[in-house]
Amino acid sequence: MNKRPDFALIDFDKIKKKKKRDLTDLEKQEINEAFKLFDTDNDEKIDYHELKVALRALGFDMKKSDLQRIMSDYDIDNTGKVTLDDFNEISKNMILDRDPQEDFRKAFKLFAEDTSGKISFRTLRKIAKELGEKTSDDELRAMINEFDRDGDGEINFEEFLGIMQDD
């Protein structure tokens, strides 16, 4: 007697969350550029030190022990180097496993004032000026007002996260 599966027992949301996204074209391009930049002899291989710097260029500051593990996992011929294909795989896995909230936290810290831990009007104006943006004070105030959920005139991390995750 064949028993039909009980689909109510399957957590489809959990399955969807496990499905990994693929790299964007920009991410693939960044990986290749980082590799080529540090493959100084153009042999399509990089050594431990070049790997460390290339990964750092992609935003990954690795511990020595982690880098050594990567080298031992991918340098199967014991050449002291990893290939472009290996580097692509290493980088892809690291990018896809990256916690986006941590990236948002790092970005927020670049903008937030040290004293308040928030993005103020003054800070936003300074950033716009440094980036060469011709944004009026009224436009900057409107930006803050649009996302300032607690009404304190500044953007905290939760509000910043809302901006970054808004689709």
C-alpha contacts under 8 A as a table, 3 or more apart, distances in Angstrom:
res1	aa1	res2	aa2	distance
6	D	9	L	5.84
6	D	10	I	7.64
7	F	10	I	5.33
8	A	11	D	7.67
11	D	14	K	5.48
11	D	15	I	6.67
12	F	15	I	5.00
12	F	16	K	6.20
13	D	16	K	5.11
13	D	17	K	6.26
14	K	17	K	5.18
14	K	18	K	6.36
15	I	18	K	5.20
15	I	19	K	6.56
16	K	19	K	5.30
17	K	20	K	7.51
20	K	96	L	7.23
21	R	96	L	7.21
22	D	96	L	7.62
23	L	26	L	7.98
23	L	27	E	5.90
23	L	28	K	6.37
23	L	92	K	7.01
23	L	95	I	7.99
23	L	96	L	7.40
24	T	27	E	5.15
24	T	28	K	6.34
25	D	28	K	5.10
25	D	29	Q	6.11
26	L	29	Q	5.00
26	L	30	E	6.13
27	E	30	E	5.04
27	E	31	I	6.25
28	K	31	I	5.19
28	K	32	N	6.37
29	Q	32	N	5.21
29	Q	33	E	6.08
30	E	33	E	5.07
30	E	34	A	6.03
30	E	58	L	7.39
31	I	34	A	5.22
31	I	35	F	6.28
31	I	58	L	7.21
31	I	88	N	6.57
31	I	91	S	6.81
32	N	35	F	5.16
32	N	36	K	6.12
32	N	84	L	7.94
32	N	88	N	7.43
33	E	36	K	5.14
33	E	37	L	5.95
34	A	37	L	5.20
34	A	38	F	6.58
34	A	54	A	5.35
34	A	55	L	7.75
34	A	57	A	6.65
34	A	58	L	7.18
35	F	38	F	5.48
35	F	39	D	6.02
35	F	46	I	7.67
35	F	54	A	6.19
35	F	84	L	6.95
35	F	87	F	7.39
36	K	39	D	5.01
36	K	40	T	7.43
36	K	42	N	7.45
36	K	44	E	7.75
37	L	40	T	6.85
37	L	54	A	7.89
38	F	46	I	7.04
38	F	50	E	5.73
38	F	51	L	7.91
38	F	53	V	7.77
38	F	54	A	6.49
39	D	42	N	5.32
39	D	43	D	6.94
39	D	44	E	6.39
39	D	45	K	6.31
39	D	46	I	5.61
39	D	50	E	7.46
42	N	45	K	7.53
44	E	83	T	5.81
44	E	84	L	5.53
45	K	81	K	5.75
45	K	82	V	5.30
45	K	83	T	4.37
45	K	84	L	6.02
46	I	50	E	5.62
46	I	51	L	6.09
46	I	81	K	5.05
46	I	82	V	5.49
46	I	83	T	6.64
46	I	84	L	7.93
47	D	50	E	5.29
47	D	51	L	5.96
47	D	80	G	5.74
47	D	81	K	4.19
47	D	82	V	6.47
48	Y	51	L	5.05
48	Y	52	K	6.21
48	Y	67	L	7.36
48	Y	68	Q	7.73
48	Y	71	M	6.92
48	Y	80	G	6.94
48	Y	81	K	6.61
49	H	52	K	5.07
49	H	53	V	6.39
50	E	53	V	5.19
50	E	54	A	5.94
51	L	54	A	5.06
51	L	55	L	6.00
52	K	55	L	5.37
52	K	56	R	6.17
52	K	61	D	7.78
52	K	62	M	7.03
52	K	67	L	7.03
53	V	56	R	4.93
53	V	57	A	6.15
54	A	57	A	5.04
54	A	58	L	6.56
55	L	58	L	5.04
55	L	59	G	6.51
55	L	60	F	5.28
55	L	61	D	7.00
55	L	62	M	7.75
55	L	91	S	7.39
56	R	59	G	4.96
56	R	60	F	4.61
56	R	61	D	5.07
56	R	62	M	7.43
57	A	60	F	7.19
62	M	66	D	6.37
62	M	67	L	6.44
63	K	66	D	5.27
63	K	67	L	6.36
64	K	67	L	5.16
64	K	68	Q	6.13
65	S	68	Q	5.08
65	S	69	R	6.20
66	D	69	R	5.06
66	D	70	I	6.25
67	L	70	I	5.03
67	L	71	M	6.14
68	Q	71	M	5.04
68	Q	72	S	6.16
69	R	72	S	5.13
69	R	73	D	6.07
70	I	73	D	5.06
70	I	74	Y	6.11
71	M	74	Y	5.34
71	M	75	D	5.41
71	M	80	G	7.51
71	M	81	K	7.38
71	M	82	V	7.04
72	S	75	D	5.44
72	S	76	I	7.00
73	D	76	I	6.85
74	Y	82	V	6.28
74	Y	86	D	6.53
75	D	78	N	5.38
75	D	79	T	6.54
75	D	80	G	6.48
75	D	81	K	6.06
75	D	82	V	5.58
76	I	79	T	7.91
78	N	81	K	7.60
82	V	86	D	5.98
82	V	87	F	6.61
83	T	86	D	5.06
83	T	87	F	6.13
84	L	87	F	4.98
84	L	88	N	6.09
85	D	88	N	5.06
85	D	89	E	6.33
86	D	89	E	5.11
86	D	90	I	6.08
87	F	90	I	5.01
87	F	91	S	5.92
88	N	91	S	5.25
88	N	92	K	5.87
89	E	92	K	5.10
89	E	93	N	6.13
90	I	93	N	5.41
90	I	94	M	6.28
91	S	94	M	5.06
91	S	95	I	6.01
92	K	95	I	5.19
92	K	96	L	6.07
93	N	96	L	5.22
93	N	97	D	6.01
94	M	97	D	5.14
94	M	98	R	6.04
95	I	98	R	5.17
98	R	102	E	7.98
99	D	102	E	5.42
99	D	103	D	6.74
100	P	103	D	5.02
100	P	104	F	6.22
101	Q	104	F	4.98
101	Q	105	R	6.11
102	E	105	R	4.93
102	E	106	K	6.27
103	D	106	K	5.15
103	D	107	A	6.22
104	F	107	A	5.03
104	F	108	F	5.99
104	F	161	L	6.85
104	F	164	M	7.53
105	R	108	F	5.04
105	R	109	K	6.24
105	R	157	F	7.46
106	K	109	K	5.19
106	K	110	L	6.59
107	A	110	L	5.24
107	A	111	F	6.93
108	F	111	F	5.34
108	F	112	A	5.90
108	F	157	F	6.75
108	F	160	F	7.14
109	K	112	A	5.10
109	K	113	E	7.73
109	K	117	G	7.70
111	F	119	I	6.14
111	F	123	T	7.15
111	F	124	L	7.65
111	F	127	I	7.73
112	A	116	S	7.64
112	A	117	G	5.33
112	A	118	K	4.73
112	A	119	I	4.50
112	A	120	S	7.52
112	A	123	T	7.48
113	E	116	S	5.69
113	E	117	G	5.25
113	E	118	K	5.71
113	E	119	I	6.16
113	E	120	S	7.47
113	E	123	T	7.19
114	D	117	G	5.45
114	D	118	K	7.96
117	G	156	N	6.99
118	K	154	E	6.08
118	K	155	I	5.41
118	K	156	N	4.71
118	K	157	F	7.03
119	I	123	T	6.17
119	I	124	L	6.70
119	I	154	E	5.49
119	I	155	I	4.89
119	I	156	N	6.54
120	S	123	T	5.17
120	S	124	L	6.17
120	S	153	G	7.09
120	S	154	E	4.75
120	S	155	I	6.61
121	F	124	L	5.07
121	F	125	R	6.10
121	F	140	L	6.94
121	F	141	R	6.61
121	F	144	I	7.18
121	F	153	G	7.63
121	F	154	E	6.85
122	R	125	R	5.17
122	R	126	K	6.23
123	T	126	K	5.04
123	T	127	I	6.17
124	L	127	I	5.13
124	L	128	A	6.14
124	L	140	L	7.08
125	R	128	A	5.13
125	R	129	K	6.16
125	R	137	D	7.33
125	R	140	L	6.90
126	K	129	K	5.13
126	K	130	E	6.17
127	I	130	E	5.06
127	I	131	L	6.15
128	A	131	L	5.15
128	A	132	G	6.22
128	A	133	E	5.03
128	A	134	K	7.40
128	A	135	T	6.94
129	K	132	G	5.03
129	K	133	E	5.74
129	K	134	K	7.30
130	E	133	E	7.62
135	T	139	E	6.22
135	T	140	L	6.74
136	S	139	E	5.17
136	S	140	L	6.36
137	D	140	L	5.05
137	D	141	R	6.09
138	D	141	R	5.08
138	D	142	A	6.09
139	E	142	A	5.00
139	E	143	M	6.23
140	L	143	M	5.05
140	L	144	I	6.42
141	R	144	I	5.16
141	R	145	N	6.06
142	A	145	N	4.97
142	A	146	E	6.00
143	M	146	E	5.27
143	M	147	F	6.72
144	I	147	F	5.51
144	I	148	D	5.71
144	I	153	G	6.83
144	I	154	E	6.54
144	I	155	I	6.72
145	N	148	D	5.16
145	N	151	G	7.74
145	N	153	G	6.91
146	E	149	R	7.93
147	F	155	I	7.06
147	F	159	E	6.22
147	F	160	F	7.71
147	F	162	G	7.91
147	F	163	I	7.05
148	D	151	G	5.54
148	D	152	D	7.03
148	D	153	G	6.40
148	D	154	E	6.24
148	D	155	I	5.64
148	D	156	N	7.99
148	D	159	E	6.49
149	R	159	E	6.71
151	G	154	E	7.67
155	I	159	E	5.77
155	I	160	F	6.22
156	N	159	E	5.36
156	N	160	F	6.14
157	F	160	F	4.90
157	F	161	L	5.99
158	E	161	L	5.00
158	E	162	G	6.31
159	E	162	G	5.01
159	E	163	I	6.47
160	F	163	I	5.06
160	F	164	M	6.27
161	L	164	M	5.06
161	L	165	Q	6.00
162	G	165	Q	5.29
162	G	166	D	5.84
163	I	166	D	5.29
